[in-house]
Amino acid sequence: MKFVDKLSEKLLPIVSKMNSQRHLLAIRDSFIFTMPLVMAASVMVLLNALIFSNETVQKVINLSFLADLAMIVNNGTMSILAIVVCYNIGWNLASHYVRSGQIDDPAFNAVHAGILSIAVMFILMPVQSVVTLADGSTAEVGGVFLQSLTSSSGLATAMIASLLGTELFIRLAKFKKLKIKMPDGVPPAVATSFNSLVPEILVILIFAIFVFVLDKTTGLNFPELIEFLIQTPLKAFVLSVPGILFLQFFSDFLWVFGMHGSSILAPIRQAPLLQSIQENMDAFSAGKDIPNIITEPFTNAFGLIGGGGCILPLVIAILWASKRQEQRQIAKFGLTTCLFNITEPVMFGLPVVMNPIFMIPCAIIPSINLVIAYFATSTGLIGKTVAAAPWITPPVFQTFIATGGDIMASILTVLLIILDVFLFLPFVLAANKERHEGVSELV
């Protein structure tokens, strides 16, 4: 126990700083705001696969004419994801400065930071783009922003544009000499626009000059530079087996110390995982081979059974084998919440947090599940994930939705729950023994 306490004392301050760091917080909250869009796109992909384009359904009623609905919904959701995230990061970061008192100007409005972030994002995009024509040939065109840059594929550019653009804007906005004050009686919207006019123009010019110099000196555009330096290496790490296992273990490791591991690591893993599920959704809609095994729905379906730490199997193991009435009572209460992947009642009520017995399996078992699920997927035993289910969707059902209705994937989830229950059992029995020995010592 002393070791756990010492480790917690060292780890907690570091993670607390990470969890409250303004840039990481702005990125994390921005991705949370996009979840309704991702869910809407996933629902349409699923409807298209199970109903609109399903050959069995078409024998009864032909609904193939509704297949274009999935594409229309995608255009307004996944295809503009980078734009939405870019605005949200700028707004969130500027709002942080306002809340913390670092910007005390009543005329300052965080909305301007969000709008400016989008402007900077499009400035960083290439002036000329290569497109594929109907006959299969390619051509270079101007005035066209590719969907690959406005969707999840462009998230790296969006995040850099919003973070750097907003930070520069905030610093320039603090200079009183750069502000244009309007007389009393001018509408607030007009006053705030003129108040931010000079700082915004300067930010736009700085980024425009950077893009111009980059193009003339290297021939590269900014997305190409970012893909080479950041996006490709990060995606290769996150979507690799060692990478996702490391992130999963570290996330659950933080959880058992009372810290929300998924939220803390979201800024690192979210963009590559979103890009991978979008690639799968696009391929699934087009009837092509699904490219990626590792996606966010994959990690949610198999690595978060009942929430962080795979708490649902632990609850079942306690109800089955625990002789400690206080644990059984908490397990009964937590069973309902764990069915919807809400773990806090058990995490902090049992507790799992800072509990030397339950910490170990909760930190390790989710990674074991991912290894098994990866092997099953790579060998073709189960299908790859092609849709995102809401995080509160119960296990098994979540897997069914995420894999586009693959029954074998749902069966695997059931088998993993059974396996996890048996993996948790020795620790539940150890908790019984600990209780018995503790009572004996008191007597």
URSULUR-V432826 format. One record per backbone hydrogen bond with DSSP energy under -0.5 kcal/mol. CO is the residue of the C=O (numbers start at 1). NH is the residue of the N-H. E is the energy in kcal/mol with one decimal. If there is no record, write none. Layout:
co->(CO	CO)
nh->(NH	NH)
e->(E	E)
//
This chain:
co->(1	2	3	4	5	6	7	8	9	10	11	12	13	14	15	16	17	18	21	22	23	24	25	26	27	28	29	30	31	31	32	34	34	35	36	37	38	39	40	41	42	43	44	45	46	47	47	48	51	54	55	56	56	57	57	61	63	64	66	67	67	68	69	70	71	72	73	74	74	77	78	80	81	82	83	84	85	86	87	88	89	90	91	92	93	94	95	96	97	97	98	102	104	105	109	109	110	110	111	112	113	114	115	116	117	118	119	120	121	124	124	127	129	129	131	131	133	137	139	139	141	144	146	146	147	150	150	151	152	154	155	156	157	158	159	160	161	162	163	164	165	166	167	168	169	170	171	172	174	175	176	179	183	187	188	189	190	191	192	194	194	196	197	198	199	200	201	202	203	204	205	206	207	208	209	210	211	212	213	214	214	214	215	221	222	223	224	225	226	226	227	230	231	232	233	234	235	237	240	241	242	243	244	245	246	247	248	249	250	251	252	254	254	255	256	259	260	261	262	265	265	266	269	270	271	272	273	273	274	275	276	277	278	279	280	281	282	283	284	293	295	296	297	298	299	300	304	304	305	307	310	311	312	313	314	315	316	317	318	323	324	325	326	327	328	329	330	331	332	333	334	335	337	337	338	341	343	343	344	345	346	347	347	352	354	355	357	358	359	360	361	364	364	365	366	367	368	369	370	371	372	373	374	375	376	376	377	387	390	394	395	396	397	398	399	400	400	401	402	402	405	406	407	408	409	410	411	412	413	414	415	416	417	418	419	420	421	422	424	424	425	426	427	428	429	430	431	432	433	434	435	436	437	438	439)
nh->(5	6	7	8	9	10	11	12	13	14	15	16	17	18	19	20	21	21	25	26	27	28	29	30	31	32	33	34	34	35	35	37	38	39	40	41	42	43	44	45	46	47	48	49	50	51	52	53	54	58	59	59	60	60	61	63	66	67	69	70	71	72	73	74	75	76	76	77	79	80	81	84	85	86	87	88	89	90	91	92	93	94	95	96	97	98	99	100	102	103	101	104	106	108	112	113	113	114	115	116	117	118	119	120	121	122	123	124	125	222	223	143	131	141	133	139	136	133	131	141	129	146	149	150	151	82	83	154	155	158	159	160	161	162	163	164	165	166	167	168	169	170	171	172	173	174	174	175	176	178	179	181	186	191	192	193	194	195	196	180	198	200	201	202	203	204	205	206	207	208	209	210	211	212	213	214	215	216	217	218	219	220	219	225	226	227	228	229	230	231	232	234	235	236	237	238	239	240	244	245	246	247	248	249	250	251	252	253	254	255	256	257	259	258	354	261	264	265	266	268	269	270	273	274	275	276	277	296	278	279	280	281	282	283	284	285	286	288	287	295	299	300	301	302	303	304	306	307	312	310	314	315	316	317	318	319	320	321	322	325	328	329	330	331	332	333	334	335	336	337	338	339	340	342	341	343	346	347	348	349	350	352	353	355	356	359	361	362	363	364	365	367	368	369	370	371	372	373	374	375	376	377	378	379	381	382	380	389	393	398	397	400	401	402	403	405	406	404	386	387	407	410	411	412	413	414	415	416	417	418	419	420	421	422	423	424	425	426	427	428	429	430	431	432	433	434	435	436	437	438	439	440	441	442	443)
e->(-2.5	-2.6	-2.7	-2.4	-2.3	-1.7	-2.5	-2.9	-0.6	-0.6	-2.4	-2.6	-1.7	-1.9	-2.8	-1.2	-0.7	-0.7	-2.7	-2.1	-2.1	-2.6	-2.5	-1.5	-1.9	-1.7	-1.7	-0.8	-0.6	-0.5	-1.2	-0.8	-1.9	-2.7	-2.3	-2.2	-2.2	-2.6	-1.8	-2.1	-2.4	-2.6	-2.3	-2.0	-2.9	-2.3	-2.0	-3.0	-0.7	-2.2	-1.0	-0.5	-0.5	-1.4	-3.0	-0.9	-2.2	-1.8	-1.7	-1.1	-0.7	-2.3	-2.7	-2.2	-1.8	-0.9	-0.7	-1.1	-2.4	-1.2	-1.1	-2.1	-2.6	-2.3	-2.2	-2.3	-2.6	-2.0	-2.6	-3.1	-2.8	-2.2	-2.4	-1.8	-1.6	-1.7	-2.9	-2.5	-1.3	-1.6	-1.0	-0.5	-0.6	-1.8	-1.4	-0.6	-0.5	-1.5	-2.4	-2.6	-2.0	-1.6	-2.0	-2.7	-2.2	-2.2	-1.8	-2.0	-0.5	-0.6	-0.6	-0.9	-0.5	-3.0	-0.5	-2.3	-1.8	-3.6	-2.9	-0.5	-2.9	-0.7	-1.6	-0.9	-1.8	-1.7	-1.0	-1.8	-1.5	-2.2	-2.8	-2.2	-2.6	-2.3	-2.5	-2.4	-2.0	-2.1	-2.1	-2.4	-2.2	-2.8	-1.9	-2.2	-2.3	-0.8	-0.6	-1.3	-0.7	-1.2	-1.5	-0.7	-1.4	-2.3	-2.7	-1.6	-2.2	-2.0	-1.5	-0.7	-0.5	-2.3	-2.2	-2.4	-2.2	-2.4	-2.4	-2.5	-2.2	-2.3	-2.6	-1.9	-2.4	-2.2	-2.7	-2.6	-2.2	-2.2	-2.2	-2.2	-0.8	-0.8	-1.1	-1.9	-2.7	-2.5	-1.9	-2.3	-3.1	-2.1	-2.2	-2.6	-2.8	-2.4	-1.9	-2.8	-2.5	-1.2	-2.7	-2.1	-2.2	-2.4	-2.5	-2.7	-2.6	-2.3	-2.4	-2.6	-2.2	-1.8	-2.0	-1.2	-2.4	-2.4	-2.6	-1.7	-2.2	-2.2	-0.7	-1.3	-2.0	-2.6	-1.9	-2.6	-2.3	-2.1	-1.9	-0.7	-2.1	-2.2	-1.8	-2.7	-2.7	-2.2	-2.7	-2.3	-1.7	-2.9	-0.8	-0.7	-2.0	-2.6	-2.6	-1.9	-1.9	-0.9	-1.0	-1.8	-1.1	-1.9	-0.8	-2.5	-2.1	-2.4	-2.4	-2.4	-1.6	-2.8	-2.1	-0.8	-2.2	-2.3	-1.7	-2.5	-2.4	-2.0	-2.9	-1.6	-0.6	-0.7	-2.8	-1.5	-1.2	-2.5	-1.9	-0.7	-1.1	-3.1	-2.6	-0.9	-2.1	-2.4	-2.2	-2.1	-0.7	-2.4	-0.6	-1.7	-1.5	-1.2	-2.9	-0.7	-1.5	-2.3	-1.9	-2.0	-2.1	-2.8	-2.6	-2.2	-2.5	-2.2	-3.0	-1.7	-2.0	-1.3	-1.3	-0.6	-2.3	-2.4	-1.9	-2.3	-2.3	-2.8	-2.1	-3.4	-0.5	-1.6	-3.7	-1.5	-0.8	-1.4	-2.4	-2.3	-1.8	-1.9	-2.4	-2.6	-2.2	-2.1	-2.7	-3.0	-2.2	-1.8	-2.0	-2.3	-1.5	-0.7	-0.9	-1.9	-2.7	-1.8	-1.8	-1.8	-2.2	-2.5	-2.1	-2.3	-2.8	-2.2	-2.2	-2.2	-2.1	-1.4	-2.0)
//
